[in-house]
């Protein structure tokens, strides 16, 4: 994995994987994943489904 600011923060805080979404006016405008969902099996994070959010 390329060493970026995101991956440096993840390493510093021992975060194996993260999914990030940006919402603008109630609509998702960008999303991405970084890192691993399962380190032992070398399975990277993926966007599998939209889980929603509440106010």
C-alpha positions as CSV (number, residue, x, y, z in Angstrom):
1,X,0.0,0.0,0.0
2,X,1.4,3.4,-0.9
3,X,2.3,5.4,2.1
4,X,0.0,8.5,2.2
5,X,-1.2,10.8,5.0
6,X,-4.2,8.5,5.4
7,X,-2.2,5.3,5.7
8,X,0.3,7.0,8.1
9,X,-2.7,8.0,10.4
10,X,-4.1,4.5,10.1
11,X,-0.7,3.0,11.1
12,X,-0.3,5.4,14.0
13,X,-3.7,4.5,15.4
14,X,-3.6,0.8,14.5
15,X,-6.6,1.0,12.1
16,X,-6.5,-1.9,9.6
17,X,-9.1,-0.5,7.3
18,X,-11.6,2.3,6.8
19,X,-14.4,3.2,4.5
20,X,-15.0,7.0,3.9
21,X,-18.0,8.7,2.2
22,X,-18.6,12.4,1.6
23,X,-22.2,13.5,1.7
24,X,-23.4,16.8,0.2
25,X,-27.0,17.9,0.5
26,X,-28.1,14.4,1.4
27,X,-26.4,12.6,-1.5
28,X,-23.2,10.6,-1.5
29,X,-20.7,12.5,-3.8
30,X,-17.6,10.4,-3.2
31,X,-16.6,7.2,-1.4
32,X,-13.5,5.1,-1.1
33,X,-11.9,2.5,1.1
34,X,-8.4,2.1,2.4
35,X,-6.6,-0.8,4.1
36,X,-7.7,-4.3,5.0
37,X,-11.0,-5.8,6.1
38,X,-9.1,-9.0,7.1
39,X,-5.4,-8.7,7.6
40,X,-4.8,-12.5,8.3
41,X,-6.3,-13.4,4.9
42,X,-5.0,-10.4,3.0
43,X,-8.5,-9.2,2.1
44,X,-8.7,-5.5,1.3
45,X,-11.6,-3.3,2.2
46,X,-14.4,-3.0,-0.4
47,X,-17.6,-1.1,-0.6
48,X,-20.0,-4.0,-0.3
49,X,-23.3,-2.1,0.5
50,X,-24.6,1.3,1.5
51,X,-25.7,1.1,5.1
52,X,-27.3,4.5,5.4
53,X,-27.2,7.0,8.2
54,X,-29.6,8.8,10.6
55,X,-29.8,12.4,11.8
